Amino acid sequence: MSSSVSHGTGEAHQKPLLGSMGVDSRKLGLWAFLGSETLFFVTLITTHLIFYARTKATLAAAGTLEHLDPRTHYLGIELTTVLATLLLASSLTMVLALAASKVKDWKKFRFWQLATILLGSAFVGGQVYEFIHLYHEGLKLAPQYVLEGETVKSLYGVTFFTMTGFHGLHVTIGIIWLIATYVKVAKFPDSPENPMDIELAGLYWHFVDLVWVAIFTLIYLI
Amino acid sequence: MAEHVAHDDHSEDHESHSTKFYWIIGGILAVVTALEVGIFLVESSFDATLFLVILLGLALIKGAGVIAFFMHLRGDAKVFQFVFFIPLLFAFSLCLAFLKLFSNHVGIAG
C-alpha cells in the first residue's frame, strides 16, 4: 500500500498564507533564507579550500608535503561515511514523516519524525566524537597544527572547525525545530497548520543534509 | 489501496509522489554514496582530473536528488527555484573566482 502526497501549501482545507507572488509566504521566506544560507556555507567551504591549497603549496615548497599534509593525516572517511549515511537516512525519514502528515497518519508521522530526530542526534554525537579525536591528534581551532612533532603554521584547523562546527550548529538547530514540531503536532493534532509546519521544518532539514553532501565530497573525498 | 491528499488548486504548482518513490530515491542516493566511497578507496587507479570530475558529478547527482525530490523543488512554484538557485549561482561563481585568485600562494598569508 502506498500513499501519495501533495507538496505545496498542504491540505485542501488549509488556508495558505498567499502573498503577492501567489505562494505561501512562509515557504517563500524559508526558501529565500536557504538561498542566503548557500552563500554562507559556500563562503566557509571556499575559505577552507583556499587555506588547504595554500598549506599544501607551502609544504610542497618546503618539500614536506608527503608527511605533513593535514587532510591525509587527520581526516579519515570511515566515521564521515557513517555520518553522511546517517544524515541521508534522516532526509528519507523526514520526507516519509511529511508524507504521513499529509494523509493525517499521525502514528506514522510520529515514528518517522522521531527516527529523523534520533538520526540527527547520532550525527551530532558522531561529529562531537570526531572533533575530540582530532583535538587529541593535534588539529585544533588554532592557526597551526602539530604533526609528527612538527608545528605547521596553517589556518587549516581554524577553517575546518569553523565550517564543520557551523554545520553541526545548523543540524542542532534543525533537531530542536523537529522536536518543537513533533510536540506541537502531538498537542494540536487537528491544527490545519500542521502539514505546512512539518514541511518547513523538513525543508530546513534537507538543506543541512545538502550542505553535508557538499562538505563530504569537497573536504573529505577530494 | 492508495491514499491521496487533495491538491490545493489555488496554491503553487506541486507534484505527488508515493512513499515507495521516496524509498527508491533514498536507495539511489545510498548507492551513489557507496560509489563515492568506493572510488575514493581506489583513487590511485584514476587520473586526478577524472577522479575529480567523477566525484563532483556524483555529488551533483546526490544534491540534485535531495533538492528535486526530498525538498520537492521539482514541480514546485518557479519563484522558489528562483530565490534558491540565484544565490547558489552567485555562491558557485564566488567559489570558483576565489579559488582561482587565492589558492596557489606560498605562506599562510599568501
Chai-1 contact restraints between the chains, C-beta under 6 A:
chainA,res_idxA,chainB,res_idxB,connection_type,confidence,min_distance_angstrom,max_distance_angstrom,comment,restraint_id
A,M1,B,M1,contact,1.0,0.0,6.0,A-B,restraint_1
A,S2,B,A2,contact,1.0,0.0,6.0,A-B,restraint_2
A,S2,B,S18,contact,1.0,0.0,6.0,A-B,restraint_3
A,S2,B,T19,contact,1.0,0.0,6.0,A-B,restraint_4
A,S2,B,K20,contact,1.0,0.0,6.0,A-B,restraint_5
A,S3,B,E3,contact,1.0,0.0,6.0,A-B,restraint_6
A,S3,B,T19,contact,1.0,0.0,6.0,A-B,restraint_7
A,S4,B,A2,contact,1.0,0.0,6.0,A-B,restraint_8
A,S4,B,H4,contact,1.0,0.0,6.0,A-B,restraint_9
A,S4,B,S16,contact,1.0,0.0,6.0,A-B,restraint_10
A,S4,B,S18,contact,1.0,0.0,6.0,A-B,restraint_11
A,V5,B,V5,contact,1.0,0.0,6.0,A-B,restraint_12
A,S6,B,V5,contact,1.0,0.0,6.0,A-B,restraint_13
A,S6,B,H7,contact,1.0,0.0,6.0,A-B,restraint_14
A,S6,B,H14,contact,1.0,0.0,6.0,A-B,restraint_15
A,S6,B,S16,contact,1.0,0.0,6.0,A-B,restraint_16
A,H7,B,H14,contact,1.0,0.0,6.0,A-B,restraint_17
A,H7,B,H72,contact,1.0,0.0,6.0,A-B,restraint_18
A,G8,B,D8,contact,1.0,0.0,6.0,A-B,restraint_19
A,G8,B,S11,contact,1.0,0.0,6.0,A-B,restraint_20
A,G8,B,E12,contact,1.0,0.0,6.0,A-B,restraint_21
A,G8,B,H14,contact,1.0,0.0,6.0,A-B,restraint_22
A,T9,B,D8,contact,1.0,0.0,6.0,A-B,restraint_23
A,T9,B,S11,contact,1.0,0.0,6.0,A-B,restraint_24
A,A12,B,A6,contact,1.0,0.0,6.0,A-B,restraint_25
A,A12,B,D8,contact,1.0,0.0,6.0,A-B,restraint_26
A,P16,B,S11,contact,1.0,0.0,6.0,A-B,restraint_27
A,M21,B,V79,contact,1.0,0.0,6.0,A-B,restraint_28
A,V23,B,E12,contact,1.0,0.0,6.0,A-B,restraint_29
A,V23,B,A77,contact,1.0,0.0,6.0,A-B,restraint_30
A,V23,B,V79,contact,1.0,0.0,6.0,A-B,restraint_31
A,W31,B,F80,contact,1.0,0.0,6.0,A-B,restraint_32
A,W31,B,V83,contact,1.0,0.0,6.0,A-B,restraint_33
A,W31,B,F84,contact,1.0,0.0,6.0,A-B,restraint_34
A,A32,B,V83,contact,1.0,0.0,6.0,A-B,restraint_35
A,L34,B,F84,contact,1.0,0.0,6.0,A-B,restraint_36
A,G35,B,V83,contact,1.0,0.0,6.0,A-B,restraint_37
A,G35,B,F84,contact,1.0,0.0,6.0,A-B,restraint_38
A,G35,B,P87,contact,1.0,0.0,6.0,A-B,restraint_39
A,T38,B,P87,contact,1.0,0.0,6.0,A-B,restraint_40
A,T38,B,L88,contact,1.0,0.0,6.0,A-B,restraint_41
A,T38,B,A91,contact,1.0,0.0,6.0,A-B,restraint_42
A,L39,B,P87,contact,1.0,0.0,6.0,A-B,restraint_43
A,L39,B,A91,contact,1.0,0.0,6.0,A-B,restraint_44
A,V42,B,A91,contact,1.0,0.0,6.0,A-B,restraint_45
A,V42,B,C95,contact,1.0,0.0,6.0,A-B,restraint_46
A,T46,B,C95,contact,1.0,0.0,6.0,A-B,restraint_47
A,T46,B,F98,contact,1.0,0.0,6.0,A-B,restraint_48
A,I50,B,F102,contact,1.0,0.0,6.0,A-B,restraint_49
A,I50,B,S103,contact,1.0,0.0,6.0,A-B,restraint_50
A,A53,B,S103,contact,1.0,0.0,6.0,A-B,restraint_51
A,R54,B,H105,contact,1.0,0.0,6.0,A-B,restraint_52
A,A57,B,N104,contact,1.0,0.0,6.0,A-B,restraint_53
A,A57,B,V106,contact,1.0,0.0,6.0,A-B,restraint_54
A,T58,B,V106,contact,1.0,0.0,6.0,A-B,restraint_55
A,T58,B,G107,contact,1.0,0.0,6.0,A-B,restraint_56
A,A61,B,V106,contact,1.0,0.0,6.0,A-B,restraint_57
A,T81,B,V37,contact,1.0,0.0,6.0,A-B,restraint_58
A,A84,B,T33,contact,1.0,0.0,6.0,A-B,restraint_59
A,L88,B,L29,contact,1.0,0.0,6.0,A-B,restraint_60
A,S91,B,F70,contact,1.0,0.0,6.0,A-B,restraint_61
A,L92,B,G26,contact,1.0,0.0,6.0,A-B,restraint_62
A,V95,B,Y22,contact,1.0,0.0,6.0,A-B,restraint_63
A,V95,B,F70,contact,1.0,0.0,6.0,A-B,restraint_64
A,L96,B,Y22,contact,1.0,0.0,6.0,A-B,restraint_65
A,A99,B,T19,contact,1.0,0.0,6.0,A-B,restraint_66
A,K102,B,V5,contact,1.0,0.0,6.0,A-B,restraint_67
A,V103,B,E3,contact,1.0,0.0,6.0,A-B,restraint_68
A,V103,B,V5,contact,1.0,0.0,6.0,A-B,restraint_69
A,K153,B,I108,contact,1.0,0.0,6.0,A-B,restraint_70
A,L203,B,M71,contact,1.0,0.0,6.0,A-B,restraint_71
A,H206,B,V66,contact,1.0,0.0,6.0,A-B,restraint_72
A,H206,B,F70,contact,1.0,0.0,6.0,A-B,restraint_73
A,H206,B,M71,contact,1.0,0.0,6.0,A-B,restraint_74
A,D209,B,V66,contact,1.0,0.0,6.0,A-B,restraint_75
A,L210,B,G63,contact,1.0,0.0,6.0,A-B,restraint_76
A,L210,B,V66,contact,1.0,0.0,6.0,A-B,restraint_77
A,V213,B,A59,contact,1.0,0.0,6.0,A-B,restraint_78
A,V213,B,K62,contact,1.0,0.0,6.0,A-B,restraint_79
A,V213,B,G63,contact,1.0,0.0,6.0,A-B,restraint_80
A,T217,B,L55,contact,1.0,0.0,6.0,A-B,restraint_81
A,T217,B,A59,contact,1.0,0.0,6.0,A-B,restraint_82
A,L221,B,F40,contact,1.0,0.0,6.0,A-B,restraint_83
A,L221,B,L55,contact,1.0,0.0,6.0,A-B,restraint_84
A,I222,B,L55,contact,1.0,0.0,6.0,A-B,restraint_85
